[in-house]
Amino acid sequence: MKSRSKRNRKRPRGGIGCLVGDGESDDDNDEKSPSSSSLLRTEVVPLSRAFDIIIAGASRDEERREITCTNNNIVEHERRVRIIYPYPFTFATFAKARWVGKTVADIYHEEFGSYPRSYYEAAIKAGRILVSGRKVNCDYKIKGGDELTHTVHRHEPAVGLADTSSDDPVRIVYEDDMMLAVDKPATLPIHPCGGYNFNSLLEILSHWKPDSFGPGKLFTVHRLDRLTSGLVLIAKSSALARSLGNCIMERDGCEKVYLARVKGQFPLGLEQVSPEIDSDPPTYHPWEFRYSPPDCEGDIGDREMYPNKRPKHALSPPCQYGELNEFEVKSWKGGLLTSIVTNDGDQKNKSSMSDFACDESKSTQSFAGLGYWMTHGSGVMAPCASLRDLITQCEGVNVGEMLQKAIGSTSATDKNIVAADQSLLWLNFACPCRIASPKNGVCEAGDFADLKDQNDRKGIKPAQTSFALLSYDPLSDSSLVLAKPVTGRTHQIRLHLQKLGHPIANDHCYGGQLWFGDEEGKKVCCESRKWLDLLDRGSGTTSDGDDKVRVAPENSTNADTPATEAEIYHTAADRSREDGESILDFIQKTCVWCARCRGADGCIDGLESKQNESSVFQRTLMEFLVRSQGIWLHALQYRLKAQDETGRNKSLQYTTGLPPWAK
């Protein structure tokens, strides 16, 4: 098999367009060209269009009035949605080493889960799946160097755009000859990924301003989750992107600040699992790192009462970047430790700082900490501070003032620059994280004491985040907090807030509620789901009066629900390409996702293209309303270190505005 670098040079086949096999006629098929822009159609519509569709399908006047009232309430905060109409797309990949010797049908069935096996067999027979540009049989065995291509009718989920008075898809925060900073809307991924391709930030920017932001002109510096909104930094040269990316990875002069709205009164969720504080002798939360100087005698409670007994040297935190600070082992008690498996598989188990301090043996083994401690804004330890002190310092202070105290001026061009209040208290939380399911994007945090498999434990990474409370709203029982991730693990802030007992309020993946505090959004979701269920269910009978078998799964969406055997049977199985039929028309005719959009009562044969597009438009818009509209996590500010023209270091700061849920 050729080296990966040489194989990767031969990958022009994949992309937008259709790929036909050797020996087939491709006359009159200009859609075969991957660069054909005529195949891509987009539409930006106000979200209120969805209400027109729901109202048209409502069966009673009372339902119509209720939906209209909900629409009027939501239109005040009008949101625009970008819809991509389906287009032919060829997925291309070279054979992996583990595929060699397996049949092409087995590979697609085992490695790719969007369709059942019957579809892949039909696609191979029809020539939609090719091997090195040739039609093959289902039992063809993969060889090293084979290129596998699969041409589909690609459907993309809708995404939300910026809530601005202009037609700009995103808000530009800052731009010069070298940098671009934008305020990314929630639901919009940065890169093409998963089901998203042209509905991604870089592709939208390229489509918006091709001369300035076209292909090869923008280079991402960092990542931001699709459901997270806020600041995204984009370099205009690969060299600057690498430099700033290294600054973030090496934590060299980089500081990231996020806003989050969480459930409950932060940080009292920790007290719900705490032992009795007033007990005698006093007991403490198992995660609390407590200062315990080695040269002081007596109970820790006595030392809390007499802080002058502490040594005068500067106290370091118990953890740095989520890892145990071995130089301060004997100065801290409490907290939990999780061993990190090294490359040679070595692992040692210790449950707490005390266990580690008692072990005098020398070891290069690293440990991730699980626990919390308090510091001031300057980073100086505050061992006497309590959780309730975080609440006390916010009393009588509005959000704007607290924000300025926490991070200083929010504009790099502010003439009256105000520094952050170095005495402000921050809660620091260390808790290891791991990606539990890379395929599904599921992560978890904890001590992982029950995780025994060494291969699984290799994925455990130390993680650390600092939090400051800005305000608490008793009406919604939610808190607005600042988060500074010290490390950059996947979903780190979301996981840490969940572990602290204060999940992001509407983050249903990690302990929140999808429609927390949004009754209008919940009503719209329910109405949209009813509309989709009616579409999937249809009239329930055939034209002959016989009972109709439902083929689409319950609560299905094109973006999240794989095709079923029944859908393949009714749509694609045993359907051959007719004489004179273009490959594009054939792909659309046998597209399972188009069939879902038409619904149980939709016809298959003789369908006009405009009718199909109308059905796709309506379903795509409805599916947007039943999915998450984004979580209450917002990238607010970035500080980075870069070099100027003379090679000297300079500080860069970019800040975006507050999201609606933080005002």
Disulfide bonds with the S-S distance in Angstrom:
none
